[in-house]
Amino acid sequence: MKKVIFLLVFIFGFTIFNAQEVEKLIKNNNEYFIGKIDNSANLKVLFETISKENQEKDTYKVFGFSDVEGTKAYFEGTITFDTEKTQNSKDQSKIYDLKLSEKGNGKHNGIFSGELSIKESSDKNQLKFEGTWTNYGNTLKFPFYFNN
Protein backbone atom coordinates (compact mmCIF):
# COMPACT_ATOMS: atom_id res chain seq x y z
CA MET A 1 0.00 0.00 0.00
CA LYS A 2 2.85 2.39 0.83
CA LYS A 3 4.36 1.76 -2.60
CA VAL A 4 1.06 2.62 -4.30
CA ILE A 5 0.77 5.86 -2.34
CA PHE A 6 4.40 6.74 -3.14
CA LEU A 7 3.79 6.06 -6.83
CA LEU A 8 0.65 8.23 -6.86
CA VAL A 9 2.46 11.07 -5.11
CA PHE A 10 5.36 10.73 -7.55
CA ILE A 11 3.06 10.79 -10.60
CA PHE A 12 1.05 13.71 -9.23
CA GLY A 13 4.25 15.63 -8.46
CA PHE A 14 5.59 15.02 -11.93
CA THR A 15 2.31 16.08 -13.54
CA ILE A 16 2.61 19.46 -11.83
CA PHE A 17 6.11 19.80 -13.27
CA ASN A 18 4.52 19.89 -16.72
CA ALA A 19 5.80 20.11 -20.26
CA GLN A 20 5.62 23.90 -20.47
CA GLU A 21 7.78 24.20 -17.37
CA VAL A 22 10.38 21.80 -18.78
CA GLU A 23 10.44 23.66 -22.10
CA LYS A 24 10.87 26.98 -20.27
CA LEU A 25 13.70 25.60 -18.12
CA ILE A 26 15.59 24.22 -21.11
CA LYS A 27 15.23 27.54 -22.97
CA ASN A 28 17.01 29.13 -19.97
CA ASN A 29 15.64 32.62 -20.73
CA ASN A 30 17.48 32.45 -24.08
CA GLU A 31 20.80 32.46 -22.22
CA TYR A 32 23.72 30.11 -22.76
CA PHE A 33 24.40 27.11 -20.59
CA ILE A 34 28.11 27.23 -19.75
CA GLY A 35 30.52 24.33 -19.28
CA LYS A 36 33.55 22.44 -20.53
CA ILE A 37 34.37 19.76 -23.05
CA ASP A 38 37.37 17.50 -22.38
CA ASN A 39 37.68 19.29 -19.01
CA SER A 40 39.52 22.12 -20.77
CA ALA A 41 37.78 23.79 -23.72
CA ASN A 42 35.03 26.31 -22.93
CA LEU A 43 31.60 25.15 -24.08
CA LYS A 44 28.45 27.24 -24.48
CA VAL A 45 25.10 25.73 -25.49
CA LEU A 46 21.92 27.55 -26.46
CA PHE A 47 18.58 25.83 -27.03
CA GLU A 48 16.58 27.83 -29.56
CA THR A 49 13.49 25.61 -30.00
CA ILE A 50 11.99 23.01 -27.66
CA SER A 51 8.74 21.18 -28.36
CA LYS A 52 7.04 18.14 -26.88
CA GLU A 53 7.39 15.29 -29.35
CA ASN A 54 5.84 12.30 -27.57
CA GLN A 55 3.31 12.64 -24.73
CA GLU A 56 3.58 9.03 -23.54
CA LYS A 57 7.39 8.92 -23.38
CA ASP A 58 7.71 12.56 -22.28
CA THR A 59 10.13 13.32 -25.11
CA TYR A 60 11.16 16.78 -26.28
CA LYS A 61 12.58 17.66 -29.69
CA VAL A 62 15.27 20.34 -29.38
CA PHE A 63 17.21 22.57 -31.77
CA GLY A 64 20.08 24.89 -30.94
CA PHE A 65 23.81 25.26 -31.21
CA SER A 66 27.02 24.57 -29.35
CA ASP A 67 29.93 27.00 -29.27
CA VAL A 68 33.36 25.59 -28.41
CA GLU A 69 35.76 28.49 -28.05
CA GLY A 70 34.16 30.41 -30.93
CA THR A 71 33.40 27.47 -33.25
CA LYS A 72 29.61 27.06 -33.60
CA ALA A 73 27.78 23.91 -34.62
CA TYR A 74 24.01 23.69 -34.94
CA PHE A 75 22.34 20.59 -33.53
CA GLU A 76 19.03 18.84 -33.21
CA GLY A 77 18.14 16.15 -30.77
CA THR A 78 15.90 14.66 -28.13
CA ILE A 79 15.55 14.89 -24.38
CA THR A 80 13.50 12.04 -22.85
CA PHE A 81 12.31 11.64 -19.25
CA ASP A 82 13.76 8.55 -17.53
CA THR A 83 11.36 7.30 -14.85
CA GLU A 84 13.71 4.68 -13.40
CA LYS A 85 16.70 7.02 -13.06
CA THR A 86 14.45 9.68 -11.52
CA GLN A 87 13.06 7.23 -8.95
CA ASN A 88 16.63 6.21 -8.04
CA SER A 89 17.93 9.78 -7.84
CA LYS A 90 19.49 10.43 -4.43
CA ASP A 91 18.85 14.18 -4.54
CA GLN A 92 15.30 13.93 -5.99
CA SER A 93 16.37 15.37 -9.35
CA LYS A 94 14.34 14.66 -12.45
CA ILE A 95 16.58 12.78 -14.90
CA TYR A 96 16.32 12.91 -18.70
CA ASP A 97 18.29 11.08 -21.38
CA LEU A 98 19.95 13.43 -23.85
CA LYS A 99 21.10 13.06 -27.45
CA LEU A 100 22.14 16.08 -29.52
CA SER A 101 23.43 15.52 -33.07
CA GLU A 102 25.50 18.34 -34.54
CA LYS A 103 25.05 19.25 -38.20
CA GLY A 104 28.10 18.91 -40.40
CA ASN A 105 30.54 16.13 -41.12
CA GLY A 106 33.87 17.59 -40.10
CA LYS A 107 36.29 16.08 -37.60
CA HIS A 108 34.84 18.32 -34.89
CA ASN A 109 31.16 17.51 -35.48
CA GLY A 110 29.51 14.76 -33.51
CA ILE A 111 26.96 13.69 -30.93
CA PHE A 112 26.45 14.77 -27.33
CA SER A 113 25.03 11.76 -25.41
CA GLY A 114 24.28 11.81 -21.71
CA GLU A 115 21.85 13.06 -19.12
CA LEU A 116 20.05 16.19 -18.05
CA SER A 117 19.26 16.45 -14.36
CA ILE A 118 16.80 19.06 -13.11
CA LYS A 119 16.84 19.84 -9.42
CA GLU A 120 13.92 21.98 -8.32
CA SER A 121 14.46 24.78 -5.85
CA SER A 122 12.41 27.71 -4.57
CA ASP A 123 15.32 30.00 -5.56
CA LYS A 124 16.45 28.77 -8.95
CA ASN A 125 16.05 25.40 -10.61
CA GLN A 126 19.40 23.79 -11.36
CA LEU A 127 19.92 22.15 -14.74
CA LYS A 128 23.03 20.08 -15.38
CA PHE A 129 23.84 18.36 -18.66
CA GLU A 130 26.69 15.83 -18.68
CA GLY A 131 27.93 12.93 -20.73
CA THR A 132 30.22 12.17 -23.65
CA TRP A 133 30.73 13.92 -26.98
CA THR A 134 31.85 11.60 -29.80
CA ASN A 135 32.71 12.75 -33.31
CA TYR A 136 31.05 11.05 -36.28
CA GLY A 137 34.26 9.25 -37.26
CA ASN A 138 34.59 7.78 -33.73
CA THR A 139 38.15 9.11 -33.57
CA LEU A 140 37.48 11.69 -30.84
CA LYS A 141 35.62 11.15 -27.58
CA PHE A 142 35.46 13.70 -24.75
CA PRO A 143 33.49 14.15 -21.54
CA PHE A 144 31.33 17.26 -21.39
CA TYR A 145 29.16 19.16 -18.96
CA PHE A 146 27.21 22.40 -19.06
CA ASN A 147 24.77 23.97 -16.63
CA ASN A 148 22.91 27.14 -15.75
Secondary structure, DSSP 8 states (H G I E B T S, - for coil): -HHHHHHHHHHHHHHHS-HHHHHHHHHGGG--EEEEETTTEEEEEEEEEEEEEETTTTEEEEEEEEEETTEEEEEEEEEEE-HHHHHT-TT--EEEEEEEEESS-STT-EEEEEEEEEE--SS--EEEEEEEEEETTSS-EEEEEEE-
